[in-house]
Structure formats: structure tokens, C-alpha cells
């Protein structure tokens, strides 16, 4: 009965964009003492969605999105822990309605022919740009740019990735690789231009040394269906849109969180068995075509992959495995030393550490899976959030953020080549 209650209160008919967020609240969560941090689990629930996790150590105020049915419960828990009840957004729907007016002016349209980093693009526009880019290098004698079509999503959108390399050598089967993935969490729009900017930088004549040293695989949008849904329906959606094999909740609670769907301690921490949760890990590991695509890349190239980077937007962290437990791998020292080089090169204030300690334990993640497959250097770059609005990064901030991410990736690539 309790599960049914959660489902009934959580699932609503959606008649317009972000309508489901009517009467949702967003709370600031600030810890002032260790006991509050230690008891953070009391503030967790399948229906509480943290845009940003609170941290006493780093002085970070969390942002928690709470549905109407859990508001009283959440406020009572805050009071039990002697945490101030601090409402940041009183009505999320109204907040987003006002934001849409400004955002619509910045979103790109099909009538604009120049692809740039001054706004956020829809998936069809991204594909159009990638194929145009491919055509522009079709006759190049220096650069090979391929678009690999892996398959399709539940909603029949193509799953694609870029493979960029130099044409000036014959070491195709031995050259080390760098893999970059973005938008595994679809609401984190900033990761998409960050990934595309990396591809753009690699094609610049003064950066060609990175193609001489590595082949590059870049997945600009791991989760196209979820990404589109954040543009058309629910801005803070975290899953794909599958309705396959989920049982009675197929259409009421669609979707699997792709970054909880990998076969590495699957569904043991920081995830959910409830299909209505934004952290739902699926019925089995690798149940989704999006995670299968990443699995195929990792398994095909194996130890040739020197560097694996998952671009996310959890608030200014550079993290390395493990994510599923509060422990580091045997390469802790190497991860940390390289991490220091990376964060010291960046303009943003990034915190370095083990993923499960920087953030919170989470199993079934892509970077943990990469490390488990003998990829020595796997990192999450969790891009700095907007201080007040979390993953709602203003368009005017895109350019300097994506250049900062490129700096991090280029420094990482330089360093792993020497190791």
C-alpha cells in the first residue's frame, strides 16, 4: 500500500510543459555540524531529488526538489535534524514558467545556420551539426572524422558518437584512446556543448598534436530521449524514456537512470528499485541501449582507452573511482596526483577526491564500470553549477565553462600519455 501511495501521489497527467512541477518546492539544505552530515540519509527518499548535494566539509548548500506529497515529511525531517527549513523556490512550475520566457530567447532555432556556444541546442540540431562537420572533413588529408551509428533509442532516436583521429599514421589498432561522454544525466545541458567544444578544439590546427597522440571518441548526448524530454516536458528529468519490460508501471513511471544501469555493483547504493524514482537502475544491468552503447565502446577498445571522462553537472568536483563505495582503487595515488594537475589548470573552484566521498555513494555508474575494465584513468568532471539555480546554467556562461572543461581534458590527456 505504501508503494502504491507513492505512485499515486507522484504520477500526474501532464498537459503542458513542466505542469507536473506545480506546487513542487526546492529547499536549500545547509549542514552546520557533523551530526547533520552523518544523518543525511534521513533526508533521502525515492521522490526527493537533489539538484546539488549538501556538504559540511566543502561548505556546500544543497538544493532539494520536493513533490507536494513529501513536503510535510521533508520539513519534519529537517526539523528533527535541527536544520533550518529554507525554501528556495516556493512553486517550481511558476519559477520555470518565468525562466522559459528568458530561456526561449537563447535557445537556438533551425533558421540559424551557425552553430555556436551561446545557447543550448535540441538533439536534431546537434545531429545536423555533427553530420555537417563530418562532411566538411570528408576530403581532409589530415583528419578522419567518423560518425558511428550504434543503434536507436526507445523513441527511435539515433545513438551516435564521433571518432576523430589523424590520417597521418598507421597505428590504428594500437594508438591510445580518449573517451568523452556527455548528457548521461539528460537535464545537465551544459555537458553537451562541453563535449562538442572538445571535438571543435581537436580540429583546430594548433591542437592537432592531440590527434597525433590519441584517437578520440566523443559521445555528445548519451541519452537523447531524456535530453529531448527535458526540453519539451520536464526540465529536471533524469532517466531515459523506456517503457519496455517495467511491468505495471510502464506508462505511469517510464525510464531508467542510465548512470545506474552499468554492471558494477549494480543497484547496491545510491540507486532505487522503484520505477518511479529518478534513480531507478532498471530491471537488470545493461538493460538499456544507451548503457549498452557505452559498454560496447569500453569492451571493444579495452585497455587502449587511456582516459575515460564522464561530463556531469553535480557542482564543481573532479572525482575518481570508486563511486559505489567509500573507498579508492589501487591507483588512488596516481588518480589523485593527475587530478591535482587537472584542477590546478582550471579557472573554476573544483574539489578533488574519491567520487563516493566527494558526492555520495552510487552504484552502476559508467566511470566505475570503465575502471573495472582496466581503464586506468576514469574521471567524472562535475561542472560547477549556478550558485542559485543548480543545473540551470545561464547561456552567457557557456563559453567560459566549456573552455575550462577543455583545459581540464587537454591537461589530463597530456599527462596520461606520459604514464
C-alpha positions, -999 to +999 in steps of 0.1 A: +000+000+000+029+024+008+044+019-027+010+024-043+006+057-023+040+069-035+030+061-071-004+078-069+010+109-054+039+111-077+024+103-111+002+130-126-012+137-160+010+162-178-009+186-200+018+211-206+055+218-202+066+213-166+030+211-154+040+182-131+061+206-111+031+225-099+034+230-061+068+214-060+092+232-037+130+235-038+148+237-005+182+249+005+198+223+028+228+236+048+247+215+074+262+233+104+275+203+123+289+168+117+259+150+131+237+165+104+260+153+077+262+119+093+224+116+093+220+128+058+204+095+048+173+106+069+167+133+043+167+109+014+137+094-003+129+079-037+109+111-045+134+137-032+156+149-060+188+166-050+200+190-077+230+196-056+241+175-026+249+194+007+284+191+022+296+202+055+333+197+046+331+218+014+306+243+028+281+235+000+244+242+004+223+215-012+193+220-033+164+195-029+134+193-052+104+180-032+070+170-046+038+182-028+032+148-012+065+148+006+068+184+017+055+178+052+077+147+056+107+166+044+102+196+066+097+174+096+130+156+089+148+189+086+134+200+120+144+166+135+180+173+124+179+209+136+184+221+100+167+254+090+137+250+068+148+273+040+125+274+009+145+284-022+117+281-047+081+282-035+065+269-067+088+252-092+062+254-120+059+291-116+096+296-114+102+276-146+074+294-164+092+327-158+126+312-167+112+299-200+105+334-212+142+343-209+155+308-220+134+308-252+153+338-264+186+319-260+176+285-274+188+282-310+164+278-339+166+258-372+167+291-390+201+299-375+228+284-397+258+290-374+264+265-346+280+282-316+283+281-279+259+309-270+229+287-263+215+252-259+205+231-289+179+204-295+190+169-304+181+172-341+201+204-344+231+187-327+229+158-352+226+182-381+258+200-369+277+167-364+269+155-399+278+188-414+311+186-396+317+152-409+311+164-445+335+193-441+363+168-433+354+142-458+382+151-481+408+161-455+442+145-458+450+152-422+419+144-401+395+115-401+361+123-385+336+095-384+301+093-370+294+059-356+257+050-355+253+025-327+216+019-328+184+036-317+167+046-285+132+036-273+118+065-291+138+058-323+163+085-320+198+075-333+225+068-308+257+082-323+293+091-314+322+108-330+355+091-337+383+116-345+418+107-354+448+117-376+452+103-411+489+106-408+498+073-391+492+036-394+489+027-358+451+024-358+450-008-337+475+003-311+471+041-306+457+050-272+422+064-270+404+091-250+366+087-245+344+116-235+307+111-227+281+138-220+244+140-211+242+107-194+221+127-170+199+145-195+190+176-175+227+186-174+226+206-206+259+222-201+277+189-207+266+188-243+283+220-255+313+210-233+317+177-253+311+193-287+337+220-278+362+193-272+356+180-307+360+215-321+392+221-303+407+189-316+401+200-351+419+233-347+453+233-364+472+244-333+457+214-313+464+187-338+491+171-315+462+156-296+452+137-327+488+126-333+489+111-298+454+097-294+423+086-311+392+103-296+357+090-291+331+116-281+295+109-272+278+143-272+244+130-260+244+096-243+207+099-235+188+116-264+153+107-254+158+120-219+176+151-232+147+159-255+122+153-227+139+180-206+134+204-234+097+195-241+082+182-209+100+181-176+132+202-173+147+181-144+141+146-158+170+122-150+162+090-169+156+078-204+121+072-217+118+034-219+086+016-213+100-018-220+097-046-195+090-025-165+057-042-156+026-024-145+044+009-141+055+011-177+035+041-187+030+057-153+067+057-144+088+053-176+125+054-177+158+041-163+186+062-149+214+053-174+241+061-149+228+035-125+225+008-152+261-005-155+272-039-143+294-027-114+278-034-080+245-028-098+217-015-075+236-017-043+239+020-033+226+054-044+200+039-066+164+026-064+143-004-072+113+018-076+105+026-113+090+059-102+123+071-087+147+093-107+174+069-095+158+037-108+185+013-120+164-009-143+153-045-141+188-056-148+222-041-156+227-030-192+190-033-199+191+000-219+206+007-254+223+039-240+243+020-215+249-009-240+265+017-263+290+027-237+296-009-228+303-017-264+329+011-266+346+001-234+346-036-242+358-031-278+388-009-270+396-021-235+430-010-222+437+011-253+415+036-236+439+057-215+414+082-203+377+080-198+358+112-188+321+114-178+309+150-181+283+157-154+270+188-136+268+180-099+286+211-087+323+216-091+340+182-085+367+162-102+361+127-089+377+093-095+366+057-086+351+042-067+317+057-068+298+027-054+316+025-020+336+048+003+370+035-009+395+043-036+410+019-061+446+006-060+455+035-083+444+061-057+478+079-057+480+081-095+444+093-097+450+119-071+483+132-085+469+136-120+437+151-105+458+178-089+473+187-122+439+189-137+421+210-110+451+234-108+448+241-145+411+251-143+397+285-135+367+271-116+369+261-080+369+223-083+372+199-054+392+167-060+386+133-044+371+099-045+336+101-061+318+084-032+333+109-007+331+140-029+294+133-036+276+102-023+279+065-030+262+054-062+265+020-079+262+011-115+279+042-129+298+045-162+331+057-147+332+028-122+325+003-150+353+018-171+378+015-142+366-021-136+375-029-172+412-020-167+409+016-179+434+032-155+422+068-156+384+073-153+372+106-140+339+125-136+342+162-143+312+175-124+309+210-139+303+239-115+266+247-111+249+280-110+250+291-073+213+297-071+198+276-098+218+244-099+219+228-134+202+258-149+234+273-163+228+307-179+236+307-217+260+336-212+282+313-190+286+285-216+317+297-234+339+301-204+327+269-188+333+247-219+367+262-224+376+254-188+365+218-194+387+216-225+416+228-204+410+200-179+407+174-206+438+186-225+459+186-193+446+151-185+455+138-220+490+153-219+497+136-185+483+102-192+504+100-223+535+101-201+523+074-178 
